[in-house]
Amino acid sequence: MKNFRPLAIVMACVVIAAGCGSLPRGSVERNEMLNSVDEGLPDVAVYPVNRAFLPIVETWPQTGGRPYSWIKRQRGPSHRIIAPGDTLALNIWDSGDNSLLTTPEQRVVPLTELLVSSSGTVFVPYLDEVYVLGQTPQAARQQIQDRLGELIPSAQVQLSMVSGRRNSVSLVGGVRMPGTYPLPDQDFTLLGLLSQGGGIDAGLSNPQIRLQRGGAVYGISAGRIYADPGLDTTLHGGDKIIVEEDKRYFLSLGAAGSQAPFTFARDNMSALDAMSEIGGISIGRADPQGILIFREYDSTALTAGQRGPRQQRVMFTLDLTNADGLFSARNFPIQSGDLVYVSESPLTKIQTIFRLIGEAFGAAATANSIWLTRTGSSAAKRSAPCPRSIRLFCVVGPAHGCGRCPGMRSRNNSRPGWAVRFLCFRPVHSVYPPARVGWHLLRPRSWPDPISGLSCWNSCGISASIRAISC
C-alpha cells in the first residue's frame, strides 16, 4: 500500500489544479473571457459579428493608421516648361564677315550655364536680361533669336536645357535605382518614374507609395495604381516619392496556427483573411466558436453625434461553425493594431488532465523501477545503475532451467515462469516462482498463448509500459 501513496498524491494534485483553473495551457476559453468582461471590465464592449452587425461597424471610425488621400491623373502639356533653377545653354551661329560675335575662324559662339534666376530671367550678351520663365525651350529660343536678329540679322540660335530642382522629382527608396530624375515633360506620371528607377523592390509586402508635395503627404498602394490607370498621377517638379512596405499589422495569440505579428498582405484584410494568414486554428486545441478580435478606438469615436462603439475597448466575437459566421467573417474588416485571439476548446482541459495523469503513472513506474535496482537479485545488484530514461523489459522464459534468455531455443509445456530486468542489466536466470529471485514486485497481468506481448504490472497496480520478449 505504501507504493500507492505517491500516485494518489499526484492524482489529487491534478484534480485540485483542475478545480482551481491552474492547469497549464496556452489560451483561455471563450466563456472565461466573456465572464471576465461581464464581471470586472465594464469599460469593454462586446459585439457578436453577424450579418445584421456588419452595416453598423462599417460606419465606425478607422483605427490604427493614418488615412491618406490621393491625386487622380490629370493630363499636362507634353513639353517642358522653364522654371527657376534650370540651366540653359546657347550656341549662336553667324556666317557674316563683320559679325559682333564670331570670327572667320570660329563661326559659332557657345554660351553655357545660363542659370535661370528666381525672377525667371537669363543674361544674354548684347540683349541683357531675357525673361524665359514659364516658356517652353522652343519659345525661349525663338524669343532670343528674334531679339538677337535685330542686331545680327544673320545670327542663328540653338538652345538646350538642363532641368533644375523645380523641374525634377526625387525617388526615395523602395526601388532598385533611387535618385533625382528630370521631368521629360509636364505629362510625366508616377509609373513612368518607377520604371526609370528600375521598378519596385520585389521583397516589399504590399508596397505603399507616399507622395510629398507642397507640405502635404498623399498615399496609395502600388496595387491600386496598377489596377486603375486613372490613379497614375501626373508628377510636378519638386515632388518626392517614397516606396515602403505596408506598416499596418495585426497580432495573433491563443490557440492559433501561429502566434506572431502579421503585416497586411493586401489593402483590405477581412477576419477570414487574417485567419488564413495565421495558419487557421490549432486542431485539437481551438474553439471555432470562440474567435475574438480586440480593438481599441480613439476617444473621439465616443463623442456625441459620432457613430461608433459604446466603449473605447471593444471585443468582437466570431463563430466559425455556421454559414452566417463564415460569411460575416469574410466581410468583417481587420484594422491595424487588432488582436486576433483564438480561445481554447473546453475539451482541452480534459485532455490536459488525462495527460497529467498519464505522466503521473509514468513517474510512478519510473520511481518503482529505480527502487527495483536496489532490491533485485544478486545479479542486478552487481550491475551498473540504470539511468532514469531506460525502459523496463518483460522477459518471459520456460519454467525451470531455461538459462539465460537470449539465444534460448528450448521449449517447456509447463506453466512459464517470468522475470523482469533492466535494459542495462545482463539477463537474469529465469526460475519459478519469481519471488525466489527478488522480482516479487512485478506480476504478469495475463498468461497469453503464445507467450508474446506480455504486459506487466508494477507494485502500484499500474501498467509499466514495458515490452514483452518471448524466449
Secondary structure as UniProt FT lines:
FT   TURN            2..3
FT   HELIX           4..20
FT   HELIX           30..40
FT   TURN            42..43
FT   STRAND          44..48
FT   TURN            51..53
FT   HELIX           54..57
FT   TURN            58..59
FT   TURN            84..85
FT   STRAND          87..93
FT   TURN            97..98
FT   STRAND          108..115
FT   TURN            118..119
FT   STRAND          121..124
FT   TURN            125..127
FT   STRAND          128..131
FT   TURN            133..134
FT   HELIX           137..149
FT   TURN            150..151
FT   TURN            153..154
FT   STRAND          156..162
FT   HELIX           165..167
FT   STRAND          168..172
FT   STRAND          179..182
FT   TURN            186..187
FT   HELIX           190..196
FT   TURN            197..198
FT   TURN            202..203
FT   STRAND          208..213
FT   TURN            214..215
FT   STRAND          216..221
FT   HELIX           222..227
FT   HELIX           229..231
FT   TURN            237..238
FT   STRAND          240..244
FT   STRAND          249..254
FT   STRAND          261..263
FT   STRAND          269..270
FT   HELIX           271..277
FT   TURN            278..279
FT   TURN            283..285
FT   STRAND          286..296
FT   HELIX           299..302
FT   TURN            304..305
FT   STRAND          313..318
FT   TURN            320..321
FT   HELIX           323..331
FT   STRAND          333..334
FT   TURN            336..337
FT   STRAND          339..344
FT   HELIX           347..375
FT   HELIX           378..381
FT   TURN            388..389
FT   STRAND          392..397
FT   TURN            406..407
FT   STRAND          417..422
FT   TURN            423..424
FT   HELIX           434..437
FT   TURN            440..441
FT   STRAND          443..444
FT   STRAND          456..457
FT   TURN            459..460
FT   STRAND          467..470
//
